Amino acid sequence: MPILWSFLYYRDSGRPGDIREAHDGGSPKLQAIFRSRLRYLASLEWNDWREPQFRRLHGDLAGLGELRFKGDGVEQRPLGFVSGPHEFTFVFWATEKGNKFVPRSAGTAALLRKSEALADRSLASALWFALE
């Protein structure tokens, strides 16, 4: 499958929701599921990103989307946004319990990081692993 998308992540080391720390702190199986989801989405056009792999958020969180998968016994919800043509930036790694983000501030933090990443593109880097 061709890779149509590139993925970036907001670097926020040491703070809750840091993408790389959440990924690297997960089990090898969680990491493999995350990467598999990205490889799958990378081969699709934006209009084909949908559940169960991905969900666009609405209401106060419009403009964000969540990658959806279960890893390490928990519903994982890395949050991000379309940051350019065929480019998606992850800004906050949340989990979900009882249809609520954990931490509860995940959506608000993701929106803040989104605005910061759009204002200063140097805050986001390409993912540290290849999708191929």
VOGU-3710 file (C-alpha; in Angstrom, 3 decimals, decimal comma):
1> mpilwsflyy> 0,000/0,000/0,000  1,369/3,430/-0,846  2,117/5,853/1,972  0,051/9,002/1,308  0,404/10,670/4,712  3,228/11,825/6,909  2,834/11,905/10,675  4,321/14,372/13,118  4,155/14,602/16,879  4,189/17,544/19,266
11> rdsgrpgdir> 7,269/17,270/21,462  6,305/17,821/25,079  8,689/15,586/26,980  8,019/15,150/30,664  4,442/16,428/30,548  1,225/14,391/30,556  0,106/13,225/27,136  3,541/13,287/25,506  3,212/11,140/22,393  6,654/9,586/22,359
21> eahdggspkl> 6,736/8,868/26,090  3,292/7,228/25,977  4,297/5,112/22,986  7,687/4,108/24,358  6,197/3,392/27,807  3,694/0,960/26,335  4,237/-2,712/25,698  5,713/-3,939/22,409  2,185/-5,060/21,458  0,752/-1,565/22,081
31> qaifrsrlry> 3,548/-0,079/19,968  2,868/-2,572/17,165  -0,867/-1,793/17,153  -0,174/1,961/17,047  2,210/1,558/14,120  -0,162/-0,788/12,316  -3,010/1,743/12,621  -0,768/4,486/11,236  0,344/2,330/8,292  -3,283/1,601/7,489
41> laslewndwr> -4,430/5,241/7,708  -1,371/6,436/5,773  -2,643/4,529/2,741  -6,107/6,132/2,758  -7,506/9,463/1,666  -8,793/11,685/4,487  -12,452/10,954/3,732  -11,754/7,259/4,344  -10,371/7,780/7,859  -13,241/6,484/9,979
51> epqfrrlhgd> -14,229/4,211/12,808  -13,210/1,826/14,153  -9,618/3,031/13,505  -10,196/6,790/13,693  -12,867/9,232/14,812  -13,260/12,922/14,097  -14,221/14,855/17,210  -17,059/17,385/17,332  -18,402/20,181/19,492  -15,777/21,873/21,635
61> laglgelrfk> -13,138/19,524/20,226  -13,942/20,071/16,529  -10,783/20,068/14,451  -9,263/17,200/16,419  -9,371/13,506/15,729  -8,525/10,422/17,726  -6,721/7,278/16,733  -8,687/4,429/18,309  -7,279/1,140/19,559  -7,007/-1,011/22,633
71> gdgveqrplg> -3,545/-1,604/24,010  -2,281/-2,791/27,366  -5,895/-3,403/28,423  -6,869/0,253/27,965  -8,664/2,184/25,215  -5,876/4,306/23,709  -6,786/7,666/22,151  -3,832/9,576/20,657  -5,272/12,961/19,623  -4,197/15,090/16,693
81> fvsgpheftf> -5,192/17,156/13,698  -4,631/17,568/9,976  -1,726/20,007/9,904  -1,109/20,226/6,165  -1,770/18,439/2,902  -1,556/14,722/3,740  0,054/15,581/7,083  -1,315/14,690/10,511  0,176/15,888/13,807  -0,393/14,034/17,076
91> vfwatekgnk> -0,528/16,408/20,033  -1,748/14,477/23,087  -1,914/10,787/24,006  -5,056/10,222/26,039  -6,824/7,084/27,103  -10,547/6,562/27,470  -12,602/5,141/30,301  -16,394/5,263/30,443  -16,538/7,387/27,258  -14,404/10,078/28,925
101> fvprsagtaa> -10,818/11,047/28,216  -8,189/10,308/30,828  -6,992/12,774/31,890  -10,193/14,794/31,624  -8,156/17,788/30,450  -6,861/15,885/27,397  -9,128/17,634/24,890  -8,343/21,112/26,192  -4,610/20,333/26,284  -4,769/18,935/22,738
111> llrksealad> -6,445/22,099/21,442  -3,800/24,255/23,126  -0,975/22,174/21,664  -2,660/22,310/18,256  -2,700/26,114/18,316  0,925/26,189/19,520  2,026/23,733/16,815  0,291/25,776/14,117  1,917/28,982/15,380  5,381/27,438/15,688
121> rslasalwfa> 6,021/24,511/13,348  9,307/23,751/15,134  7,328/22,270/18,059  6,443/19,201/15,968  8,808/16,600/14,570  8,458/13,673/12,232  7,757/10,398/13,993  10,882/8,685/15,251  10,122/5,455/13,335  9,471/4,571/9,701
131> le> 6,050/3,314/8,641  7,376/1,003/5,939
//
